[in-house]
Amino acid sequence: MSVSAYDVQLINRLADAAGDAIRPYYRQDFGLETKGDASPVTLADRAAETAIRALLEVERPDDGIIGEEFGAEREGASRQWVIDPIDGTTSFVAGRPIFGTLIALLVEGWPVLGLIDQPILKERWVGAAGLGTTFNGKAIRTRDCAELKEAILATTSPNCFSAHEGEHFMALAAKTAHRRLIWGGDCYNYALLASGHVDIVVEAGLKLHDFAALVPVVEGAGGLMCDWAGEPLHQRSEGHVIALGDAARLEDVIEGLACHHG
């Protein structure tokens, strides 16, 4: 599933438009609300997704769109753009520049192009099937991790796990360099993993817009993303996610999670 140069150019333009929409609200009056699922949303989330959708309607009018804030358009299309305008809204609200805009292109349900953009720090990761991953235009690679006990493990919050899932996660954490366990970060953890600074990210309860963009970024940099059973991530994956900088640690991580999860 090759990605065209035009799609890569377009995803960068989409991120530019989103960043322009987000920056005026950063550490300003951003109009915080709570959605029906108790997650936060701001004027910046809505403005960024609106900007992305407007450009897609002009440039790719036949493609589907799946957005966190405004739902799905043309759901039967073989090509679908998946948008999370601000992944890490809590960090955005707190004035922490570790949130990101996530944009992915799915072809037949599989993520083939992904982007993580941090519009305040002007940091951008772009990954595409067959093309590798770049950070601000330069090729990057994940790092090797010889043993689990040396690994830096990250996750967004203990509150994102059920009690059962949390037990599995902490079992894994006990086998890693647990004095260097990272809490918080949302998509930024996966970006740091792609750049070779973090070794493992494990999360649960993610939606498609949370993980679709991450897969091409991590895998294009030489890493691996899968579910807790080791299966590849796609449109119908149920949100238990493992990201590895070094794919050789997969069996160790699954064993560490004791993944007979239900």
C-alpha positions, 0 to 999 in steps of 0.5 A: 500500500504505497503512499503518494508524494501528494498525500505526504504533501497534503498531510503536512498542509493539514497539520499546518492548517491545524497548527494555525488554528490552535496557536491563538488559543494556547495559554489563552481563553480556550473555552473548555467544555466537558463532552458526554464521555467526560473528556475535555474539549476546547475551541482549539480542538474544534477549530483545528478539526474544522480547518483540516476538514475544510482542506480535505473537502477541497483536496480529497472530496471522495475520501472518507473522514473520521474525526474525534469532534465531528464524526464520520463522512463517507464511511464506505470510502476505501481511503479514510483520513482520521483526525484527532485535532488535539491529542492530550487536551488536558496538557493543552489546557494546562499549558504543557506543550506535549499535546499533538495533532494526529492525522492518519490516512487509512487504506482499506482500514490499515494506517499507511500514513501518519503525522504527529505535530506539536504546533507550539514547539514546531516539532513534526513526525511524519511516517509512511508505509515504504518511506520511513519516518522523518522528524522535521524533515530528517530521517529518524530511527528508534533505538535498540533495547537489549533487555527489558530491565533497561527499558524506559516505559511510558503511558499517559495515566493510570486512570486510563486502565481498568483495575485489571488492565492496571495490574497487567501494566504494573507487572510489566513496569516491575520488569522495566527500568521502573525508576524511569517510568514515565506518566503523562504524554499522550501521543508525545510518548510515541513520537519520542519512541520513534526518535529513539528516546523512549523504549516502550509505550503501553496503553488501553482504551484508545480509540481509532483517532488516538492510535491510527497516526502513531502506527506509520510513525513508529513503524516507519522509524523501525519500531513496532505497534500491535495490540496486547496479543501481538496482532497488527493495529487496524480500523477495528482494533479494540484499543489495547496498544503496545509500541516498541522501539525494538521489535525484539522485545515483543515477546518479553513485553507480552509475557511481562503483561501476562496478557491473558487479558479479558 
